[in-house]
Amino acid sequence: MTEANGNPGSPAGRFYLTTPIYYVNARPHLGHAYSTIVCDAVARRKRALGIETWFLTGTDEHGQKIERSAKLAGCSPQEFADRIAGEFRGLWDRLELTYDDFIRTTEERHVRRVQHLFATLRDRGYIYKGRYAGQYCVSDEAYVDGPPGTICPDCGRVTETVSEENYFFKLSAFERRLLEFYEANPGFMGPESTRREVISFVRSGLRDLSVSRTTFDWGIPVPGDERHVIYVWLDALANYATAIGYGSDDPKDQEKFRKFWPADIHLIGKEISRFHCVYWPAFLMAAGVALPRSVRANGWLLFDQGKMSKSRGNIVRAETVHEVLGADALRYFLLREIPFGQDGNFTFEALVQRYNGDLANGYGNLVSRVVNMVHKYCGGVAPEAGAATPAETTLRAHAEAAIAVFGPAFDQLNFSEALKSLWLLVAATDIYLTANAPWKKTPERSDAEHAALQARVLATAAEAIRVITALAYPILPDAAAKVWRQLGQGELADAAKNGFLIHLAWGGLQPGTKFGEPAPLFPRAEKDAVERMQKLEDENNRTAVEAASANGVSEATIAPAAPPAAAAIQAAEAPVPAPAAPAAAKKATEPLAPQASAAAPAPAAVEAPASVIEGAAHITIDDFAKVELRVAQILVAERVPKADKLLRLEVDLGYEKRQILAGIAQHYEPEKLIGRKIVIVANLAPRKMRGLESNGMLLAASLEGGAPVLAGFLEDVPLGARLK
C-alpha cells in the first residue's frame, strides 16, 4: 500500500476497508475483537493521514445453523440474530471502535441488493437450475466433496448428506480467469501461505457451485423463485458491496459505491480465504463489478496454544481485559505480540507481562516523569531547548528513524515490527533522560547552566514523546489522547480529523506551550491481575452455561465449560487433561464410573466401585448443570485403523450429526451398535485423536476390570432430548 492513496490504484485520498462479518451463532470473543481492532487501527491511521476512510463491519445472520440454533434457544431466527448482533455491536462500541457502518444481512437494504446481484448473475447466464446431491457442513455452511460420512476438512465435523433442487453458479468457467488475475495481481492476497493455498485449490479444478437451498427457509429468497433461499456465502460476501450502495436505486447510494468501491482491504480470518479469494472474485467477475484490491488473512488467536473457539470452550472475552487493564492494553498486546498473518498465542500472564514492561514501566513511566518535571522545573510550560548537543542530535536521529520505519511497516500490516521500532525510541528517550538527569544538580554547574540543561533535556524528551504519541495513536487511542492533552496539544481527535500525521516531523512542540495536568496512563498491574481476569472468565462461562441450560441452547451457540471427568468414556488412547477428580478414582486414561444421578443411572446389575463413591468429592447442582447430556442414535460405527481400542461413531442428535471417537472397540462389535440410542455429553470441547476430531463423549458405567456398559433407554426417547 502507498501512503498517498492508501493502496495502489485507489482513488487519491480514499480508503475502504472491511472486517469479516461475524456469524451470529455465538457471542463475540477475543478472536473476533482481534480482527476488528486491526481494522480500527488501520482506519485511524488512514484518517490521521488525511485520507477519507470508510470502515465496515457487521454480522452474518442467515443459514441453516442459525435456524437450528434459534430453535434450540426457543426463539425465532430473527430474535436470535437480533440478540447476538446486539452483543457484537455493543462490544465494538464499548471498545470505542470507529466503524462507519455496521451491516446486518437481515437488513432490508442488504436483502434487496443481494437479490439484485443474484438476478444479475442469472441474467448474465452464470446461474442455472440443477440438482445437488452430496455432502454439506452445516457448521461452516460449506459444500464438501466426498461420500456420506465425509469429515469437513475445515472444522472436523461429520458432514450431512444433502439432496435438493438448487441453482448453480458456473464457477468452473472462472478457473483460468482467476489464475490469470492472481498472476497479474501478486499483491491481491496474503500472506504468502494463503496465496499458495488458494492457487493450489484453483489449479486442482473448480466445479460449479450450488448457490441456493430448499431444505430450510432462513435466508434471502431467490427473486422469482421463493422456494429457494440464496446460499449463505453468496449472501454474506455481497455485504462488502451492498453496504456501500451496490444494487441500490438511490443516487446517493450509487455515488457512495462509485466513490469507495473497490475495497482496498478485506481483512479476514485465514479459514475463510477460499470464499474470499475464489468465490467472491468469481461472483464479481460474473456480475461485471471490479474486484477488491487486496484480501489479507490474519492467523488464529490461540489460548494456551489451542485455537480460540466457542466449541472448544477456550474463548476469552475482550470485556475481561477491558475491565481489568483497559482497551489500549488489549490493542497493544494483540498488535505487538502477534505478527500479522501468523497464529498468535494469548495468555493472561503474557498480557500482564507485556502491559507492565512496555506500557506501565516504559511509555507510561516516561510520560509521567517528563510531564511532572516540566511542571516542577519549568512552571508547566514547554521550555526553549536552546543549542543541541550531540546527545540531542542522537535522540532526534532516533525519532526520525522511527518515523521513517513505523509508517511503511504499519501500512504493510506489519504492526509488530512497527511497534518494535517505536519502542526503540521509547527506550532511547528513557536512556537520554537518565543519562542527562535534569533533576540532579551537580556542583560543577552553575544555577544558570543547570537551568539551561533542564530546559534542553526536558524540551527534547517532550518532543520525543510527542512523536511517539502521534505514531502510537492508532494503537493506543485513549492513552495517546491523554498524553496529547498533557503536552498541551489540544484534543487528538480534532488533530486526527485534520490529518495531523501528514507532516509529522521533529520539532512540532512549540516553546511556551502550556502543559496539561499530569495524569496516570498505565497503572502497574498487580500480582492479582491474572487471577482477576481468570475469575471473570470463569464467572462468565458459568453464567453462560446456566443461561444456555435454561433455554436449551446447544454447544453451537455457547462456549461450554469442561464437564466433570467422571461423566463419560474418554477414548483410551487419548491424553486427558487433569480436571478435579475423586482422589480414589482410576487414572484418567481408563473408563471412569459416573456417580449415581437421576439423569444418568447406572444399570441395575452394575455397581460403581465403593471406593469411587465413598471417596468422591461432593459437587453442587451448578456443577452438574454444566454437563449437557443428550440422547443420540448411532448411525455409523467402525474401527479406527491402527487403533485397537478406538471406534469412530457417527451419531444423530436430531438437530445435528456428529463424529465421536470412543475407546470401546475391545468391548463392542461396531455393527451391533448401529441404530442404538445412547447418551452423550454434548458440550465437551472437541479434541483430535489419530487425526480425527471427536465431538462429545459416550455415557457409560464401569464394570469391575474397567469394561464399559453404555447407558441407554427402555422407553422411546426422542433424539436430542436433554437429560435433566
PyMOL commands that set and color helices and strands:
alter all, ss='L'
color gray80, all
select helices_A, chain A and resi 30-48+64-73+77-94+108-123+171-184+192-203+232-237+239-242+251-260+270-287+318-324+327-337+348-378+390-411+415-436+447-472+477-486+492-497+529-551+565-567+610-615+621-625+670-673
alter helices_A, ss='H'
color red, helices_A
select strands_A, chain A and resi 14-18+22-23+52-60+101-104+127-137+142-144+160-169+189-190+209-210+212-213+221-222+225-230+265-269+295-298+301-303+306-307+344-346+629-639+647-652+657-662+677-681+687-689+692-694+697-698+700-702+708-710+722-723
alter strands_A, ss='S'
color yellow, strands_A
deselect
rebuild
show_as cartoon
